[in-house]
């Protein structure tokens, strides 16, 4: 309240009524006292105006016109009553009363605008409160000099709560509605977190406040509301006057569950598919977001090396996967890479607190193998220089190896040979290897001198290694034709001359490569049961590939088995006469596993049974054949049983 309404006589104080400078006129008193101006504070001897105005205010409070459509008229009438008593009211007190009264009228009128959200009853209560304060001020002789103390009052907020599930543009403003906001120098707003900590946002109020509304700007990044924020608190004078709850969505927790590489491990210089599996471990639904994968290569840009892949959304407990394709730089050695997969790499989803954001990334270290090549060594033919048999034709066979993988020609038994004759082989071995691995080829010839000991016809090894060739033609890579004589102590000069070619290819392929048949014994014998395993391996990774094995036996038809699983089988060839159409029209032209035993100008023997049996002239043999259809691979791959 204002200070004491003390002396109504002010010493030498200029007023609009000069006659008050030296005395006070008290109406309705028959005797006129002329009082000289004292040197100290004067005492007001008339309180009639106080009682009159207080009674008038009581009339307003009892009436029904406050904050109504007639309020302006009623308020102006009351202002007129104050003017009528102006001669009795000290000037400074009159100015305060008129200022406060005018503000009360104007404030009540302003609340009639469409923006005001508090309602008539709230406004009426505020006007009554101001009028009561004015009455108390008028009647008090101990009031201060600053008039009515207008206390802010809050009726509601808009919105009543901040719903964080709405898009940002739908929750960018928080408005408080009430009364006397413009006089509240201590009006503050705080943003409170779960742990009780607060952030003062009072400087985020709009720059042009009015007395009945305050607007807090939340949009445009001005106020960051975290997933742990709980409410806004509006305070005045240190006391909380309004609380606005923050409705947080159900917690979302995006994690990378798994990262897989195909092939695994990856090979340098070859496309690798990276599959990233993402899961929502939270209880709320995640909107759209992107998943990133970084290869760990120096100087990479995640946006260009591995473009983030989108996921349209994930409900609680759901999983989804995305794929990336990448080619690691060619290398000559195994290189470890610290790859990383990240869910919500662009922070599009507001997750449940710092911990949930911290588990978005998953390290996925891998070893990248050097570039792989397919090395195919084709043994084309052999010329017999000395069959080591002085009494007639020799009976020989050849054993080949390429980096430890074996091949025998013929597959079983022997082949009759003569000095100076050339015999086609046309058998090949294909192996995967890196271009830093040496290619090692070996050949050994043997003459069957039954019933005596076999005669060695010599052996030789060739090593092709990048950068360290024994001779220029032995450099690692493709070679059209190699021709080498092989000797032993059994021959005066060379025993035989072998010819082969090498082809190196880098064309990547996901076709499985059947590397061989594991059997007891190997190669599988004919016409007797044998335990066999068909090993289907990826030609790059050399990892087992699951699939279906189909074996065609000319005598019994097709049987099916699984790859990399033992089964018992009897391989049974079928002999047909040339040109008789036997075997259902299947002959040498229809099957790659077919060997002519006559008609090629040579007296050949093909020993296709466990015990050597020479076939009749003008006959051909159809051998068992097979294919593998591997799961996840296109087409089929033929099985090399090692039959002619």
DRENKE-773763 format. One record per residue (C-alpha): x, y, z; residue number from 1. Coordinates in Angstrom, 3 decimals. Example, Ala and Ser with C-alpha at 12.3 -4.5 7.8 and 13.67 -1.06 7.14 Angstrom:
<recs>
REC          X          Y          Z    nr
REC     12.300     -4.500      7.800     1
REC     13.670     -1.060      7.140     2
</recs>
This chain:
<recs>
REC          X          Y          Z    nr
REC      0.000      0.000      0.000     1
REC      0.985      3.571     -0.381     2
REC      2.365      5.516      2.521     3
REC      0.256      7.138      5.152     4
REC     -2.255      9.552      3.792     5
REC     -0.897     12.122      6.219     6
REC     -1.164     15.828      6.141     7
REC     -3.505     17.150      3.524     8
REC     -1.525     20.326      3.705     9
REC      1.772     20.295      1.869    10
REC      4.266     23.028      2.797    11
REC      4.881     25.313     -0.180    12
REC      4.027     22.462     -2.561    13
REC      2.585     23.774     -5.856    14
REC     -0.869     22.394     -6.628    15
REC     -3.731     23.094     -8.942    16
REC     -5.465     24.778     -5.908    17
REC     -3.203     27.621     -4.732    18
REC     -5.444     28.437     -1.839    19
REC     -4.325     25.207     -0.179    20
REC     -0.772     26.428      0.172    21
REC     -1.307     28.038      3.515    22
REC     -4.561     26.673      4.908    23
REC     -7.135     23.955      4.574    24
REC    -10.798     24.747      4.034    25
REC    -13.083     22.254      5.749    26
REC    -16.582     22.430      4.273    27
REC    -19.791     22.033      6.197    28
REC    -18.235     23.587      9.417    29
REC    -19.817     26.828     10.642    30
REC    -16.594     28.140     12.084    31
REC    -13.757     28.856      9.720    32
REC    -10.322     28.064     11.032    33
REC     -7.384     29.545      9.253    34
REC     -4.369     27.451      9.942    35
REC     -0.911     28.736      9.170    36
REC      1.520     26.546      7.340    37
REC      3.678     24.649      9.811    38
REC      7.307     23.896      9.228    39
REC      6.720     20.156      9.732    40
REC      4.193     17.648      8.268    41
REC      0.611     18.799      8.420    42
REC     -2.247     16.656      9.694    43
REC     -5.313     16.093      7.479    44
REC     -8.327     16.992      9.607    45
REC    -10.944     15.612      7.200    46
REC    -11.435     11.928      6.306    47
REC    -14.844     12.365      4.685    48
REC    -13.533     11.779      1.147    49
REC    -11.991      8.463      2.258    50
REC    -15.279      7.179      3.600    51
REC    -17.173      8.410      0.566    52
REC    -14.890      6.657     -1.937    53
REC    -14.779      3.497      0.183    54
REC    -18.572      3.392      0.252    55
REC    -18.694      3.934     -3.504    56
REC    -16.266      1.031     -4.029    57
REC    -18.404     -1.187     -1.782    58
REC    -21.320     -0.366     -4.040    59
REC    -19.387     -1.440     -7.086    60
REC    -18.351     -4.697     -5.410    61
REC    -21.974     -5.474     -4.529    62
REC    -23.193     -4.668     -8.029    63
REC    -23.212     -6.958    -11.030    64
REC    -21.582     -4.668    -13.570    65
REC    -17.945     -5.519    -12.950    66
REC    -16.325     -6.865    -16.160    67
REC    -19.707     -6.729    -17.900    68
REC    -20.632     -4.912    -21.068    69
REC    -21.538     -1.849    -18.913    70
REC    -18.238     -1.873    -17.121    71
REC    -16.733      1.013    -19.041    72
REC    -19.726      3.239    -18.250    73
REC    -19.735      2.213    -14.604    74
REC    -16.026      2.785    -14.349    75
REC    -16.260      6.226    -15.902    76
REC    -19.055      7.174    -13.480    77
REC    -16.820      6.186    -10.585    78
REC    -14.034      8.300    -12.064    79
REC    -16.495     11.197    -12.058    80
REC    -17.161     10.663     -8.374    81
REC    -13.448     10.866     -7.724    82
REC    -13.332     14.130     -9.669    83
REC    -16.170     15.518     -7.532    84
REC    -14.102     14.890     -4.421    85
REC    -10.923     16.216     -5.946    86
REC    -11.002     19.362     -3.847    87
REC    -10.776     17.239     -0.693    88
REC     -8.067     14.791     -1.855    89
REC     -4.394     15.683     -1.709    90
REC     -2.948     16.023     -5.185    91
REC     -0.436     13.153     -5.050    92
REC     -2.999     10.743     -3.609    93
REC     -5.554     11.821     -6.166    94
REC     -3.113     11.078     -8.999    95
REC     -2.432      7.582     -7.656    96
REC     -6.140      6.820     -7.203    97
REC     -7.019      8.039    -10.676    98
REC     -4.095      6.109    -12.270    99
REC     -4.993      2.872    -10.541   100
REC     -8.685      3.303    -11.312   101
REC     -7.979      3.977    -14.964   102
REC     -5.757      0.872    -15.196   103
REC     -8.443     -1.261    -13.562   104
REC    -11.028     -0.107    -16.093   105
REC     -8.694     -0.578    -19.070   106
REC     -7.485     -4.036    -17.988   107
REC    -11.018     -5.321    -17.602   108
REC    -11.954     -3.930    -21.017   109
REC     -8.889     -5.538    -22.690   110
REC     -9.929     -9.001    -21.552   111
REC    -12.942     -8.807    -23.833   112
REC    -10.683     -9.464    -26.841   113
REC    -10.868    -12.835    -28.564   114
REC     -7.316    -13.773    -27.478   115
REC     -8.215    -13.727    -23.795   116
REC     -8.850    -17.234    -22.530   117
REC     -9.692    -16.788    -18.825   118
REC    -13.438    -16.100    -18.881   119
REC    -15.679    -13.473    -17.236   120
REC    -15.609    -14.914    -13.728   121
REC    -11.828    -14.867    -13.608   122
REC    -11.780    -11.244    -14.806   123
REC    -14.478    -10.193    -12.351   124
REC    -12.502    -11.686     -9.492   125
REC     -9.383     -9.830    -10.598   126
REC    -11.269     -6.467    -10.824   127
REC    -12.810     -7.020     -7.390   128
REC     -9.358     -7.764     -6.037   129
REC     -7.981     -4.523     -7.485   130
REC    -10.938     -2.479     -6.190   131
REC    -10.563     -4.015     -2.735   132
REC     -6.864     -3.108     -2.774   133
REC     -7.821      0.431     -3.824   134
REC    -10.352      0.692     -0.980   135
REC     -7.803     -0.494      1.556   136
REC     -5.312      2.012      0.190   137
REC     -7.819      4.873      0.519   138
REC     -8.775      3.988      4.098   139
REC     -5.242      3.354      5.281   140
REC     -3.299      6.163      6.876   141
REC     -0.141      3.977      6.851   142
REC     -0.065      3.176      3.110   143
REC      3.008      3.646      1.010   144
REC      3.360      6.012     -1.928   145
REC      3.152      3.576     -4.840   146
REC     -0.532      2.649     -4.935   147
REC     -2.017     -0.766     -5.595   148
REC      0.339     -3.768     -5.663   149
REC     -0.917     -5.722     -8.659   150
REC     -0.210     -9.423     -8.179   151
REC     -0.124    -11.651    -11.305   152
REC     -2.831    -14.290    -11.489   153
REC     -2.842    -17.231    -13.944   154
REC     -6.009    -18.887    -15.149   155
REC     -4.676    -21.392    -17.698   156
REC     -2.081    -22.245    -20.288   157
REC     -2.413    -23.076    -23.952   158
REC     -1.751    -25.888    -24.533   159
REC     -2.589    -27.307    -21.121   160
REC      0.327    -29.734    -21.568   161
REC      3.186    -30.110    -24.041   162
REC      2.688    -33.306    -26.045   163
REC      6.094    -34.384    -27.342   164
REC      4.514    -36.973    -29.654   165
REC      3.326    -34.106    -31.871   166
REC      5.558    -32.760    -34.643   167
REC      7.632    -29.701    -33.626   168
REC      5.501    -27.284    -35.635   169
REC      2.467    -28.333    -33.563   170
REC      4.128    -27.530    -30.232   171
REC      6.218    -24.436    -30.881   172
REC      4.404    -21.997    -28.522   173
REC      3.353    -22.105    -24.866   174
REC      0.946    -19.299    -23.816   175
REC      0.002    -18.327    -20.264   176
REC     -3.268    -16.440    -19.697   177
REC     -4.093    -14.434    -16.610   178
REC     -4.027    -10.943    -15.132   179
REC     -1.442     -8.294    -14.224   180
REC      1.429     -9.990    -16.077   181
REC      3.044     -6.703    -17.116   182
REC      3.685     -5.572    -13.548   183
REC      5.371     -8.794    -12.536   184
REC      9.060     -8.043    -12.755   185
REC      9.753    -11.316    -10.981   186
REC      7.723    -13.527    -13.361   187
REC      9.942    -16.470    -14.321   188
REC      9.515    -19.743    -16.208   189
REC     11.653    -22.836    -15.568   190
REC     12.037    -26.100    -17.510   191
REC     12.394    -28.975    -15.043   192
REC     14.100    -32.352    -15.640   193
REC     13.491    -35.743    -14.048   194
REC     16.392    -35.241    -11.659   195
REC     14.938    -31.944    -10.404   196
REC     17.401    -29.706    -12.226   197
REC     15.943    -26.664    -13.975   198
REC     16.737    -24.337    -16.848   199
REC     15.624    -20.703    -16.671   200
REC     13.767    -19.787    -19.869   201
REC     12.486    -16.362    -18.783   202
REC     14.414    -14.726    -21.602   203
REC     12.377    -16.771    -24.097   204
REC      9.191    -14.794    -23.364   205
REC      7.946    -12.658    -26.224   206
REC      9.301     -9.110    -26.391   207
REC      5.961     -7.286    -26.210   208
REC      4.052     -8.554    -23.178   209
REC      0.598     -7.362    -22.247   210
REC     -0.992     -7.695    -18.861   211
REC     -3.145    -10.761    -19.579   212
REC     -0.932    -13.080    -21.666   213
REC      2.687    -14.159    -21.882   214
REC      4.024    -16.252    -24.766   215
REC      6.992    -18.596    -24.505   216
REC      8.576    -19.331    -27.870   217
REC      9.527    -23.009    -28.120   218
REC     10.028    -23.302    -31.883   219
REC     12.929    -22.684    -34.193   220
REC     15.357    -24.390    -31.867   221
REC     14.930    -21.699    -29.189   222
REC     14.014    -24.224    -26.510   223
REC     15.345    -27.786    -26.588   224
REC     13.020    -30.125    -24.686   225
REC     14.820    -33.345    -23.831   226
REC     13.300    -36.793    -23.345   227
REC     13.839    -36.386    -19.599   228
REC     12.044    -33.023    -19.242   229
REC      8.933    -33.249    -17.032   230
REC      7.241    -29.814    -16.834   231
REC      7.318    -26.018    -17.170   232
REC      7.009    -24.032    -13.935   233
REC      5.748    -20.404    -13.872   234
REC      6.927    -18.569    -10.740   235
REC      6.387    -15.117     -9.259   236
REC      8.112    -13.897     -6.149   237
REC      9.789    -17.290     -5.819   238
REC      6.457    -19.106     -5.559   239
REC      5.086    -21.473     -8.192   240
REC      1.924    -20.107     -9.782   241
REC      1.427    -22.570    -12.647   242
REC      2.771    -25.940    -13.750   243
REC      2.487    -27.263    -17.326   244
REC      3.221    -30.959    -17.715   245
REC      5.371    -32.300    -20.557   246
REC      3.874    -35.501    -21.964   247
REC      6.749    -37.625    -23.204   248
REC      6.178    -40.428    -25.740   249
REC      6.724    -44.020    -24.741   250
REC     10.500    -44.583    -24.652   251
REC     12.215    -45.636    -27.870   252
REC     15.544    -47.452    -27.782   253
REC     17.070    -48.237    -31.184   254
REC     20.000    -50.650    -31.216   255
REC     21.985    -52.477    -33.882   256
REC     21.400    -56.127    -33.100   257
REC     23.688    -57.727    -35.682   258
REC     26.007    -56.994    -38.608   259
REC     26.795    -59.711    -41.172   260
REC     29.075    -59.753    -44.202   261
REC     28.507    -61.724    -47.405   262
REC     30.934    -63.210    -48.212   263
REC     32.423    -63.573    -44.771   264
REC     35.174    -62.667    -44.418   265
REC     35.085    -60.040    -47.170   266
REC     37.599    -60.084    -49.995   267
REC     39.441    -57.011    -51.205   268
REC     38.404    -55.820    -54.621   269
REC     35.123    -57.732    -54.516   270
REC     31.654    -56.440    -53.712   271
REC     30.608    -57.308    -50.180   272
REC     27.043    -57.132    -48.904   273
REC     26.719    -55.769    -45.380   274
REC     23.418    -56.565    -43.650   275
REC     22.576    -54.498    -40.566   276
REC     19.762    -55.705    -38.298   277
REC     18.146    -52.997    -36.138   278
REC     15.782    -53.541    -33.199   279
REC     13.590    -51.224    -31.137   280
REC     14.153    -52.290    -27.531   281
REC     11.869    -49.572    -26.191   282
REC      8.139    -49.607    -25.441   283
REC      7.277    -46.757    -27.799   284
REC      7.054    -46.596    -31.573   285
REC      9.917    -45.048    -33.532   286
REC      9.202    -42.949    -36.589   287
REC     11.288    -43.019    -39.737   288
REC     15.053    -42.978    -39.360   289
REC     18.206    -43.902    -41.260   290
REC     20.861    -46.516    -40.597   291
REC     24.510    -45.921    -41.416   292
REC     27.516    -48.160    -41.908   293
REC     31.141    -47.035    -41.960   294
REC     33.815    -49.283    -43.416   295
REC     36.609    -47.929    -41.241   296
REC     38.751    -46.974    -44.218   297
REC     40.884    -43.886    -43.780   298
REC     39.377    -40.611    -44.931   299
REC     35.972    -41.992    -45.795   300
REC     32.782    -39.931    -45.894   301
REC     29.855    -41.967    -44.603   302
REC     27.434    -40.182    -46.928   303
REC     29.373    -41.233    -50.013   304
REC     31.113    -44.447    -49.013   305
REC     28.016    -46.012    -47.468   306
REC     24.872    -44.003    -48.090   307
REC     22.556    -44.285    -45.063   308
REC     19.576    -46.524    -45.702   309
REC     16.062    -45.631    -44.471   310
REC     13.734    -47.575    -42.204   311
REC     10.145    -46.226    -42.264   312
REC      9.605    -46.922    -38.552   313
REC      9.716    -49.617    -35.872   314
REC      7.118    -50.532    -33.299   315
REC      8.172    -51.714    -29.860   316
REC     10.075    -54.986    -30.130   317
REC     10.172    -54.946    -33.949   318
REC     13.259    -55.579    -36.062   319
REC     14.225    -54.533    -39.584   320
REC     17.342    -54.919    -41.697   321
REC     19.015    -52.815    -44.356   322
REC     21.781    -53.690    -46.818   323
REC     24.904    -51.876    -47.887   324
REC     27.282    -52.783    -50.717   325
REC     30.931    -51.922    -50.547   326
REC     34.219    -52.852    -52.201   327
REC     37.304    -52.741    -50.013   328
REC     40.483    -51.522    -51.663   329
REC     42.684    -54.194    -53.222   330
REC     45.414    -55.364    -50.892   331
REC     48.207    -57.913    -50.845   332
REC     47.616    -59.007    -47.263   333
REC     44.879    -59.480    -44.714   334
REC     43.791    -56.118    -43.260   335
REC     41.609    -55.615    -40.177   336
REC     38.899    -52.959    -40.439   337
REC     36.906    -51.532    -37.546   338
REC     33.562    -51.119    -39.261   339
REC     30.663    -49.524    -37.367   340
REC     26.903    -49.712    -37.917   341
REC     24.706    -46.992    -36.423   342
REC     20.940    -46.904    -35.962   343
REC     19.363    -43.450    -36.366   344
REC     22.644    -42.011    -37.615   345
REC     21.046    -38.605    -38.282   346
REC     19.323    -38.400    -34.847   347
REC     15.859    -38.241    -36.355   348
REC     14.310    -40.167    -33.447   349
REC     14.324    -38.666    -29.953   350
REC     15.142    -41.664    -27.805   351
REC     14.637    -42.236    -24.088   352
REC     17.520    -40.285    -22.641   353
REC     21.310    -40.217    -23.111   354
REC     21.742    -43.919    -22.425   355
REC     19.354    -44.879    -25.222   356
REC     21.138    -42.539    -27.632   357
REC     24.535    -43.901    -26.604   358
REC     23.801    -47.483    -27.700   359
REC     22.900    -46.635    -31.313   360
REC     26.315    -47.628    -32.665   361
REC     27.682    -51.175    -32.815   362
REC     31.299    -51.969    -33.711   363
REC     31.607    -54.717    -36.326   364
REC     35.311    -55.501    -36.788   365
REC     36.230    -57.735    -39.701   366
REC     39.284    -59.086    -41.493   367
REC     39.390    -58.319    -45.227   368
REC     41.194    -60.989    -47.216   369
REC     43.430    -60.171    -50.187   370
REC     41.873    -60.322    -53.631   371
REC     41.084    -63.878    -54.723   372
REC     41.614    -65.313    -58.151   373
REC     40.563    -68.537    -59.830   374
REC     43.615    -70.396    -61.106   375
REC     42.712    -73.073    -63.655   376
REC     45.483    -75.458    -64.709   377
REC     44.506    -77.531    -67.753   378
REC     46.679    -80.551    -68.569   379
REC     46.214    -80.790    -72.312   380
REC     48.264    -83.802    -73.485   381
REC     51.338    -85.956    -72.937   382
REC     53.920    -87.336    -75.392   383
REC     55.575    -90.578    -74.378   384
REC     59.291    -90.375    -75.133   385
REC     60.239    -93.679    -73.461   386
REC     57.638    -96.002    -71.978   387
REC     60.399    -97.827    -69.977   388
REC     59.098   -101.172    -71.255   389
REC     61.610   -102.721    -73.723   390
REC     59.363   -105.693    -74.474   391
REC     56.198   -103.935    -75.691   392
REC     53.683   -101.228    -74.929   393
REC     53.903    -99.479    -71.618   394
REC     50.998    -99.172    -69.194   395
REC     51.256    -95.823    -67.439   396
REC     49.318    -93.328    -65.365   397
REC     49.997    -89.744    -64.302   398
REC     49.437    -88.066    -60.905   399
REC     48.970    -84.279    -60.844   400
REC     48.749    -81.820    -57.991   401
REC     47.900    -78.104    -57.969   402
REC     48.478    -76.461    -54.588   403
REC     47.786    -79.764    -52.878   404
REC     44.710    -80.759    -54.871   405
REC     45.119    -84.090    -56.696   406
REC     44.099    -85.410    -60.093   407
REC     44.842    -88.811    -61.608   408
REC     44.883    -89.763    -65.303   409
REC     43.284    -92.046    -66.085   410
REC     40.973    -91.960    -63.092   411
REC     41.711    -95.606    -62.257   412
REC     43.830    -98.263    -63.872   413
REC     46.354    -97.560    -66.616   414
REC     46.530    -96.480    -70.233   415
REC     48.531    -98.359    -72.900   416
REC     51.195    -96.130    -74.460   417
REC     53.905    -96.368    -77.119   418
REC     57.115    -94.441    -77.599   419
REC     56.692    -91.283    -79.695   420
REC     52.912    -91.129    -79.360   421
REC     50.906    -88.197    -77.984   422
REC     47.792    -88.792    -75.869   423
REC     45.131    -86.173    -75.011   424
REC     44.434    -85.525    -71.344   425
REC     42.242    -82.374    -71.269   426
REC     41.698    -82.491    -67.537   427
REC     41.744    -79.379    -65.337   428
REC     42.026    -78.334    -61.712   429
REC     40.621    -74.963    -60.554   430
REC     41.553    -73.528    -57.178   431
REC     40.911    -70.175    -55.495   432
REC     43.972    -68.314    -54.253   433
REC     45.185    -64.790    -53.739   434
REC     47.527    -63.175    -56.192   435
REC     50.158    -63.208    -53.467   436
REC     50.041    -66.969    -53.047   437
REC     52.359    -69.095    -55.171   438
REC     50.823    -71.477    -57.692   439
REC     52.550    -74.853    -57.308   440
REC     52.047    -77.559    -59.958   441
REC     53.529    -81.037    -59.891   442
REC     53.357    -84.130    -62.124   443
REC     54.580    -87.682    -61.625   444
REC     54.543    -90.533    -64.145   445
REC     54.476    -94.280    -63.318   446
REC     54.716    -97.374    -65.525   447
REC     52.763   -100.427    -64.317   448
REC     55.203   -103.335    -64.552   449
REC     52.978   -105.917    -62.879   450
REC     53.854   -108.404    -61.479   451
REC     57.136   -106.610    -60.847   452
REC     57.686   -103.282    -59.125   453
REC     56.300   -100.201    -60.884   454
REC     58.841    -98.207    -62.900   455
REC     59.070    -94.478    -62.020   456
REC     58.891    -92.301    -65.131   457
REC     60.011    -89.141    -63.328   458
REC     58.400    -86.198    -61.584   459
REC     58.696    -82.457    -61.642   460
REC     57.367    -79.395    -59.768   461
REC     56.749    -75.891    -61.109   462
REC     56.335    -72.849    -58.872   463
REC     54.771    -69.648    -60.184   464
REC     55.194    -66.737    -57.795   465
REC     54.552    -63.044    -58.248   466
REC     57.736    -61.011    -58.486   467
REC     60.102    -63.981    -57.987   468
REC     59.950    -66.159    -61.095   469
REC     62.596    -68.808    -61.655   470
REC     62.455    -67.828    -65.311   471
REC     60.341    -65.184    -67.103   472
REC     57.787    -67.694    -68.273   473
REC     57.177    -68.705    -64.684   474
REC     55.802    -65.323    -63.591   475
REC     52.535    -65.585    -61.673   476
REC     49.604    -65.188    -64.077   477
REC     47.991    -66.711    -67.143   478
REC     50.089    -68.758    -69.576   479
REC     48.869    -70.215    -72.853   480
REC     51.110    -73.243    -73.046   481
REC     53.852    -74.826    -70.996   482
REC     55.816    -77.808    -72.339   483
REC     58.249    -79.676    -70.167   484
REC     60.149    -82.915    -70.536   485
REC     60.274    -85.150    -67.457   486
REC     62.992    -87.738    -66.992   487
REC     64.023    -90.523    -64.605   488
REC     66.802    -93.061    -64.276   489
REC     64.603    -95.540    -66.184   490
REC     64.839    -93.482    -69.403   491
REC     67.872    -92.596    -71.517   492
REC     66.539    -89.075    -72.067   493
REC     63.024    -87.864    -71.240   494
REC     60.400    -90.382    -70.222   495
REC     57.521    -88.124    -71.275   496
REC     56.762    -84.536    -72.221   497
REC     53.809    -82.827    -70.500   498
REC     51.878    -79.817    -71.773   499
REC     49.545    -77.634    -69.714   500
REC     48.124    -74.089    -69.656   501
REC     47.274    -71.685    -66.820   502
REC     44.365    -69.278    -66.752   503
REC     43.887    -66.670    -64.001   504
REC     40.470    -64.994    -63.707   505
REC     39.154    -62.405    -61.265   506
REC     35.503    -62.320    -62.227   507
REC     33.643    -62.428    -58.922   508
REC     30.863    -64.955    -58.723   509
REC     28.561    -66.193    -56.028   510
REC     28.183    -69.587    -57.708   511
REC     29.316    -72.359    -55.381   512
REC     32.332    -74.300    -56.513   513
REC     32.319    -78.030    -55.838   514
REC     35.924    -78.677    -54.995   515
REC     35.795    -82.442    -55.005   516
REC     34.339    -85.652    -53.666   517
REC     35.554    -87.045    -50.420   518
REC     35.155    -90.812    -50.426   519
REC     36.686    -93.944    -49.080   520
REC     38.547    -94.753    -51.265   521
REC     39.040    -91.752    -53.590   522
REC     38.095    -91.592    -56.471   523
REC     34.909    -93.550    -55.765   524
REC     35.015    -97.114    -57.011   525
REC     32.426    -98.404    -59.437   526
REC     29.758   -101.033    -58.873   527
REC     30.205   -101.289    -55.107   528
REC     28.744    -99.299    -52.167   529
REC     30.889    -96.452    -50.932   530
REC     30.474    -93.730    -48.287   531
REC     30.623    -90.372    -50.032   532
REC     30.505    -86.715    -49.043   533
REC     29.817    -84.086    -51.692   534
REC     31.524    -80.924    -50.516   535
REC     29.961    -77.789    -51.955   536
REC     32.149    -74.831    -51.084   537
REC     31.934    -71.176    -52.025   538
REC     34.728    -70.655    -54.519   539
REC     35.895    -67.487    -52.761   540
REC     35.368    -68.093    -49.083   541
REC     35.804    -71.882    -49.225   542
REC     33.048    -72.099    -46.616   543
REC     30.535    -74.996    -46.817   544
REC     27.401    -74.255    -48.817   545
REC     24.170    -76.098    -48.081   546
REC     22.336    -77.523    -51.060   547
REC     20.758    -80.494    -52.801   548
REC     22.865    -83.108    -54.564   549
REC     21.395    -84.886    -57.604   550
REC     23.314    -87.938    -58.921   551
REC     22.363    -89.626    -62.166   552
REC     23.205    -93.325    -62.371   553
REC     22.718    -94.561    -65.958   554
REC     21.459    -97.874    -64.668   555
REC     19.138    -96.690    -61.861   556
REC     18.146    -93.057    -62.467   557
REC     18.429    -89.965    -60.235   558
REC     19.028    -89.998    -56.479   559
REC     19.099    -86.912    -54.229   560
REC     21.149    -86.163    -51.124   561
REC     22.405    -83.122    -49.155   562
REC     25.782    -81.458    -49.510   563
REC     28.437    -81.887    -46.833   564
REC     26.581    -84.919    -45.407   565
REC     27.728    -88.543    -45.626   566
REC     25.630    -90.967    -47.648   567
REC     26.155    -94.427    -49.152   568
REC     25.967    -94.825    -52.892   569
REC     26.895    -97.291    -55.629   570
REC     28.280    -95.675    -58.767   571
REC     27.252    -97.819    -61.730   572
REC     28.355    -96.949    -65.297   573
REC     26.538    -98.302    -68.339   574
REC     28.166    -99.689    -71.487   575
REC     26.420    -99.240    -74.838   576
REC     27.389   -100.090    -78.419   577
REC     28.252    -97.168    -80.661   578
REC     25.275    -96.167    -82.822   579
REC     22.768    -98.637    -81.360   580
REC     20.828    -95.857    -79.595   581
REC     21.121    -97.708    -76.309   582
REC     20.902    -95.974    -73.018   583
REC     17.868    -93.925    -73.915   584
REC     19.705    -92.029    -76.656   585
REC     22.485    -90.944    -74.329   586
REC     25.979    -91.247    -75.819   587
REC     29.249    -89.428    -75.853   588
REC     27.590    -86.399    -77.424   589
REC     25.076    -86.217    -74.588   590
REC     27.353    -86.771    -71.610   591
REC     30.707    -85.212    -70.747   592
REC     31.439    -88.366    -68.702   593
REC     31.826    -90.683    -71.654   594
REC     34.971    -92.512    -72.861   595
REC     35.390    -94.111    -76.271   596
REC     37.455    -97.285    -76.113   597
REC     37.801    -97.860    -79.836   598
REC     37.655    -95.951    -83.081   599
REC     40.176    -93.250    -82.177   600
REC     43.119    -94.938    -83.878   601
REC     44.590    -96.214    -80.608   602
REC     44.345    -99.500    -78.809   603
REC     43.219    -97.894    -75.543   604
REC     42.124    -99.490    -72.356   605
REC     39.775    -97.722    -69.891   606
REC     39.742    -99.542    -66.614   607
REC     36.441    -98.380    -65.087   608
REC     35.859   -101.173    -62.617   609
REC     37.691   -102.029    -59.382   610
REC     39.413   -104.870    -61.208   611
REC     40.918   -103.910    -64.579   612
REC     38.569   -104.977    -67.386   613
REC     39.243   -104.137    -71.021   614
REC     36.068   -103.119    -72.849   615
REC     35.061   -104.538    -76.170   616
REC     35.855   -102.510    -79.312   617
REC     33.156   -100.217    -80.756   618
REC     31.601    -99.615    -77.306   619
REC     31.146    -96.540    -75.141   620
REC     30.570    -96.080    -71.418   621
REC     28.147    -93.621    -69.787   622
REC     29.437    -92.723    -66.332   623
REC     27.437    -91.405    -63.368   624
REC     27.154    -87.628    -63.256   625
REC     25.664    -85.110    -60.857   626
REC     24.884    -81.508    -59.988   627
REC     24.509    -79.388    -56.878   628
REC     21.771    -76.778    -56.445   629
REC     23.067    -74.693    -53.572   630
REC     20.699    -72.772    -51.310   631
REC     20.789    -69.055    -52.063   632
REC     22.716    -69.472    -55.331   633
REC     21.389    -69.352    -58.850   634
REC     21.541    -72.320    -61.200   635
REC     23.359    -75.586    -60.653   636
REC     27.008    -76.633    -60.512   637
REC     28.252    -79.918    -62.020   638
REC     30.040    -82.371    -59.752   639
REC     33.483    -83.527    -60.798   640
REC     33.641    -87.176    -59.779   641
REC     36.925    -87.688    -61.586   642
REC     35.407    -90.082    -64.129   643
REC     36.708    -89.829    -67.735   644
</recs>
